[in-house]
Amino acid sequence: MDQQPQTTDALPSALDDARKTLGLEAEGLEALCDALDGPLGARFEEAVTAIGQAGGRVIVTGMGKSGHVGRKIAATFASTGTPAYFVHPAEASHGDLGMIGDDDVVLALSWSGEAPELADTIAYARRWGITLIAITSRATGALGAAADIPLILPIMPEACPNGLAPTTSTTMQMAIGDALAVALLSRRGFSAQDFRRFHPGGKLGSQLRKVREVMHTGDAVPTVAENATLSRAIMEMTGKRFGTTAVVDDQGQLVGVVTDGDLRRAFQAGFKDGPVREAMSRQPRTIGPDALAEEALSLMNERRITSLFVLENGRPAGILHLHDLLRIGVA
């Protein structure tokens, strides 16, 4: 007699599996955080000091899923000011050990600590006195026992129903790698501008661009004198197409702005023409040229405006439109 297929009613829902997976991984992170109050915390401080004082790079290595995590850790280090490179352990055994310098630090990942592919890298580090940091779960494993600084992570249940597929363990490895990177960048005083240096492309790079790199300058900036007529301001606004114009005094200092909204309010009040200073807004929001594009966008959204004058020493040095920020991918 043919077996009947199992009904979906007898299986846990996808959401049940998701909640269980995330719950187990969250428990792993909680256990990892708690472990920092013990020996792991002292070792973590040693690792940060060793990496921070190294004259070379962090050489990250690992096999299988630990290797994939290691690649990400190396990338995070490199993008946050800690020179790092991933070396595949199998390739290391066939010549890439030569990529490890005397001033480097080796960061090796193996949950069991027994990955045979790491043996040559471990032996090389031991022979040449290169600091070896381990991320593993077993202090007595080959990796943990050989390491100068073993980071022994607590063993927690994998989210896989069979307890086999690396899930909780890889999350914990990734998290301790992130923690190392953040601790290092904090001690180095790594700033948003430093971050931009390594992230010139994509949305992150756009957000960290300076206003002066995006703003319109020179004749493109709509400007009228404070004794100009309102009709002259209208002509300037029409010609420059920003929906606003700066109003400056005899020294070129900004004293106000006139916007489309100011014009509508002036006409509704019966104001036909006359000095622009009688219709201008006297306390406009402005920004500096060295501010980040992301700050400019936040200010525009907060004030519900589409254009922002850029001041340098009190004078309009440029103007920024919302479309400029959209064009470079900030919004």
C-alpha positions as CSV (number, residue, x, y, z in Angstrom):
1,M,0.0,0.0,0.0
2,D,1.4,3.4,-1.0
3,Q,2.4,5.7,1.8
4,Q,0.3,8.9,2.1
5,P,2.3,12.1,1.9
6,Q,2.5,14.0,5.2
7,T,-0.1,16.7,5.5
8,T,1.0,20.3,5.9
9,D,-1.1,20.4,9.1
10,A,1.4,18.1,10.8
11,L,4.4,20.4,9.9
12,P,5.4,23.5,11.7
13,S,4.6,26.7,9.8
14,A,7.5,28.6,8.2
15,L,6.9,31.4,10.7
16,D,7.2,28.9,13.6
17,D,10.5,27.8,12.2
18,A,11.6,31.4,11.7
19,R,10.7,32.3,15.3
20,K,12.5,29.2,16.7
21,T,15.6,29.9,14.6
22,L,15.8,33.6,15.6
23,G,15.1,32.7,19.2
24,L,17.9,30.2,19.4
25,E,20.3,32.5,17.7
26,A,19.3,35.3,20.0
27,E,20.0,33.0,23.0
28,G,23.4,32.3,21.5
29,L,24.1,36.1,21.4
30,E,22.9,36.5,24.9
31,A,25.2,33.7,26.1
32,L,28.1,35.3,24.2
33,C,27.4,38.7,25.8
34,D,27.3,37.0,29.3
35,A,30.6,35.2,28.6
36,L,32.4,38.5,28.2
37,D,32.0,38.9,32.0
38,G,34.3,35.9,32.4
39,P,37.6,34.8,30.8
40,L,36.4,35.6,27.3
41,G,36.3,39.3,28.2
42,A,39.9,39.3,29.2
43,R,40.9,37.5,26.1
44,F,38.8,39.9,24.0
45,E,40.7,42.8,25.4
46,E,44.0,41.1,24.6
47,A,42.9,40.5,21.1
48,V,41.9,44.1,20.6
49,T,45.3,45.3,22.0
50,A,47.2,42.8,19.8
51,I,45.5,43.8,16.6
52,G,45.7,47.5,17.5
53,Q,49.4,47.3,18.1
54,A,50.3,45.1,15.1
55,G,52.4,46.8,12.5
56,G,50.9,44.8,9.7
57,R,47.5,43.4,8.8
58,V,45.0,41.0,10.2
59,I,45.1,37.8,8.2
60,V,41.8,36.0,8.6
61,T,41.4,32.4,7.8
62,G,38.8,29.6,8.2
63,M,37.3,26.7,6.3
64,G,33.7,26.0,5.3
65,K,31.1,28.1,7.0
66,S,33.7,29.5,9.3
67,G,35.6,30.7,6.2
68,H,32.6,32.5,4.9
69,V,32.2,34.2,8.2
70,G,35.9,35.0,8.2
71,R,35.6,36.7,4.8
72,K,32.9,39.0,6.2
73,I,35.0,39.8,9.3
74,A,38.0,40.6,7.1
75,A,35.8,42.9,5.0
76,T,34.4,44.6,8.1
77,F,37.9,45.2,9.5
78,A,39.2,46.6,6.2
79,S,36.2,49.0,5.8
80,T,36.5,50.3,9.3
81,G,40.2,51.2,9.3
82,T,41.9,47.9,10.3
83,P,43.9,46.5,7.4
84,A,42.8,42.9,6.9
85,Y,42.8,40.2,4.3
86,F,41.3,36.7,4.0
87,V,43.5,33.8,3.1
88,H,41.9,30.5,2.3
89,P,43.6,27.8,4.4
90,A,43.9,25.4,1.4
91,E,45.5,28.1,-0.7
92,A,47.8,28.9,2.2
93,S,49.2,25.4,2.1
94,H,50.0,25.9,-1.6
95,G,52.0,29.1,-1.4
96,D,49.7,31.8,0.2
97,L,51.4,31.4,3.5
98,G,53.9,33.8,1.9
99,M,51.2,36.5,2.2
100,I,51.5,36.4,6.0
101,G,54.1,38.9,7.2
102,D,56.1,39.0,10.5
103,D,54.1,42.0,11.7
104,D,50.7,40.5,10.9
105,V,48.2,39.0,13.2
106,V,46.4,35.7,12.2
107,L,42.8,35.4,13.2
108,A,41.6,31.8,12.6
109,L,38.1,30.5,12.9
110,S,37.0,27.0,13.5
111,W,34.0,26.1,15.7
112,S,35.4,22.6,16.5
113,G,38.9,23.8,16.5
114,E,39.9,20.7,14.5
115,A,39.7,21.8,10.9
116,P,42.7,19.9,9.4
117,E,43.0,22.5,6.6
118,L,44.2,25.0,9.3
119,A,47.1,22.9,10.4
120,D,49.7,24.5,8.1
121,T,48.7,28.0,8.9
122,I,48.8,27.2,12.7
123,A,52.2,25.7,12.3
124,Y,53.5,28.6,10.3
125,A,52.3,31.1,12.8
126,R,53.9,29.1,15.7
127,R,57.2,28.7,13.8
128,W,57.6,32.4,13.0
129,G,56.3,33.9,16.2
130,I,53.2,35.5,14.5
131,T,50.4,36.2,16.9
132,L,47.6,33.7,16.5
133,I,44.1,34.6,17.7
134,A,41.4,31.9,17.6
135,I,37.7,32.1,17.4
136,T,36.5,28.6,18.5
137,S,34.3,26.8,20.9
138,R,36.9,24.3,22.3
139,A,39.9,25.4,24.4
140,T,41.4,21.9,24.0
141,G,41.0,21.7,20.2
142,A,44.0,22.0,18.0
143,L,43.3,25.6,17.2
144,G,42.4,26.7,20.7
145,A,45.4,25.0,22.3
146,A,47.8,26.5,19.8
147,A,46.5,30.1,19.9
148,D,48.2,32.9,21.7
149,I,44.8,34.5,22.3
150,P,42.0,31.9,22.2
151,L,38.5,33.4,22.1
152,I,36.5,30.5,23.4
153,L,32.8,31.0,22.6
154,P,30.0,29.3,24.6
155,I,28.5,26.2,22.9
156,M,24.8,26.8,22.2
157,P,22.2,24.7,20.3
158,E,22.2,25.1,16.6
159,A,18.9,26.3,15.1
160,C,19.0,23.4,12.6
161,P,16.4,20.7,13.7
162,N,19.2,18.1,13.4
163,G,21.6,20.2,15.3
164,L,24.1,20.0,12.5
165,A,23.9,23.0,10.1
166,P,26.0,25.9,11.4
167,T,23.5,28.5,12.3
168,T,23.7,29.7,15.9
169,S,27.5,29.1,15.9
170,T,28.1,31.2,12.8
171,T,25.9,34.0,14.1
172,M,28.1,34.0,17.3
173,Q,31.3,34.0,15.3
174,M,30.1,36.9,13.1
175,A,29.0,38.8,16.2
176,I,32.3,38.5,18.0
177,G,34.1,39.6,14.8
178,D,31.8,42.7,14.6
179,A,32.6,43.4,18.2
180,L,36.3,43.3,17.5
181,A,35.9,45.6,14.6
182,V,33.8,48.1,16.5
183,A,36.2,48.1,19.5
184,L,39.1,48.8,17.2
185,L,37.4,51.6,15.3
186,S,36.4,53.2,18.6
187,R,39.9,53.2,20.0
188,R,41.2,54.5,16.7
189,G,38.8,57.4,16.6
190,F,37.4,56.3,13.2
191,S,35.1,59.0,12.0
192,A,32.3,59.3,9.4
193,Q,34.8,60.9,7.1
194,D,37.2,58.1,7.5
195,F,34.4,55.7,6.8
196,R,33.6,57.6,3.6
197,R,37.3,57.2,2.5
198,F,36.7,53.4,2.2
199,H,33.1,53.7,1.0
200,P,33.1,56.1,-2.0
201,G,30.4,54.2,-3.8
202,G,26.8,53.3,-3.2
203,K,24.3,54.8,-0.8
204,L,26.8,55.0,2.1
205,G,29.2,56.9,0.0
206,S,26.5,59.3,-1.2
207,Q,25.3,60.0,2.4
208,L,28.9,60.8,3.5
209,R,29.6,63.2,0.6
210,K,30.1,66.8,1.7
211,V,27.6,69.5,0.7
212,R,30.4,71.4,-1.2
213,E,30.7,68.5,-3.5
214,V,27.1,68.6,-4.6
215,M,26.0,72.3,-4.3
216,H,25.6,74.8,-7.2
217,T,28.0,77.7,-7.1
218,G,28.9,81.0,-8.8
219,D,26.3,82.5,-11.1
220,A,24.0,79.5,-10.5
221,V,23.2,80.8,-7.0
222,P,20.1,83.1,-7.1
223,T,21.0,86.3,-5.3
224,V,19.6,89.8,-5.0
225,A,20.4,92.9,-2.9
226,E,18.2,93.8,0.0
227,N,17.2,97.0,-1.7
228,A,16.2,95.3,-4.9
229,T,12.5,95.3,-5.9
230,L,10.3,92.3,-5.5
231,S,9.9,92.1,-9.3
232,R,13.7,91.8,-9.6
233,A,13.6,88.9,-7.1
234,I,10.9,87.3,-9.2
235,M,13.2,87.6,-12.3
236,E,16.1,86.1,-10.4
237,M,14.0,83.2,-9.1
238,T,12.5,82.5,-12.6
239,G,16.0,82.6,-14.2
240,K,17.7,80.3,-11.7
241,R,14.8,77.9,-11.2
242,F,15.3,77.1,-7.5
243,G,12.0,78.6,-6.3
244,T,14.0,80.9,-4.0
245,T,16.6,83.6,-4.0
246,A,19.1,84.8,-1.4
247,V,18.9,88.4,-0.2
248,V,22.3,90.0,0.7
249,D,23.4,93.3,2.2
250,D,26.2,95.6,0.9
251,Q,28.9,93.3,2.3
252,G,27.4,90.2,0.6
253,Q,26.1,88.8,3.9
254,L,22.9,86.8,3.9
255,V,20.1,88.8,5.5
256,G,17.1,86.7,4.3
257,V,15.6,84.7,1.5
258,V,12.5,85.0,-0.7
259,T,10.6,81.8,-1.6
260,D,7.6,81.1,-3.8
261,G,5.6,80.9,-0.6
262,D,6.8,84.4,0.5
263,L,5.7,85.7,-2.9
264,R,2.2,84.2,-2.6
265,R,1.8,85.6,0.9
266,A,2.9,89.1,-0.2
267,F,0.5,89.2,-3.1
268,Q,-2.4,87.9,-1.0
269,A,-1.6,90.8,1.4
270,G,-1.8,93.3,-1.5
271,F,1.9,93.9,-1.8
272,K,2.5,94.7,-5.4
273,D,6.2,95.8,-5.6
274,G,8.8,97.4,-3.5
275,P,11.9,96.5,-1.6
276,V,12.4,92.8,-1.4
277,R,13.4,93.1,2.3
278,E,9.7,93.8,3.1
279,A,8.7,90.4,1.9
280,M,11.7,88.2,2.7
281,S,12.0,85.6,5.4
282,R,14.6,86.9,7.8
283,Q,15.7,83.7,9.6
284,P,16.2,81.1,6.9
285,R,17.7,77.7,7.6
286,T,21.1,77.3,6.0
287,I,23.9,74.8,6.1
288,G,27.7,74.8,5.9
289,P,29.8,73.5,2.9
290,D,31.5,70.9,5.0
291,A,28.3,69.4,6.3
292,L,27.4,65.9,5.1
293,A,24.8,65.5,2.3
294,E,22.8,63.3,4.7
295,E,22.6,66.2,7.1
296,A,21.3,68.5,4.3
297,L,18.6,66.0,3.5
298,S,17.6,65.6,7.1
299,L,17.3,69.4,7.4
300,M,15.2,69.7,4.3
301,N,12.8,67.0,5.5
302,E,12.6,68.6,8.9
303,R,11.8,72.0,7.5
304,R,9.8,70.7,4.5
305,I,11.8,72.7,2.1
306,T,13.4,71.8,-1.3
307,S,16.3,74.2,-1.4
308,L,19.0,75.1,1.1
309,F,21.5,77.9,0.9
310,V,25.1,77.1,1.8
311,L,26.8,79.7,3.8
312,E,30.6,80.3,4.2
313,N,31.6,83.2,6.5
314,G,28.0,84.4,6.4
315,R,27.9,84.7,2.6
316,P,25.9,82.5,0.2
317,A,28.6,80.1,-1.3
318,G,26.1,77.8,-3.0
319,I,22.7,76.4,-3.1
320,L,21.5,72.8,-2.8
321,H,18.3,71.4,-4.1
322,L,16.5,68.2,-3.0
323,H,16.9,66.9,-6.6
324,D,20.7,67.1,-6.2
325,L,20.5,64.8,-3.3
326,L,18.1,62.4,-5.1
327,R,20.4,62.4,-8.1
328,I,23.4,61.1,-6.1
329,G,21.3,58.6,-4.2
330,V,21.2,60.1,-0.7
331,A,17.5,59.9,-0.3
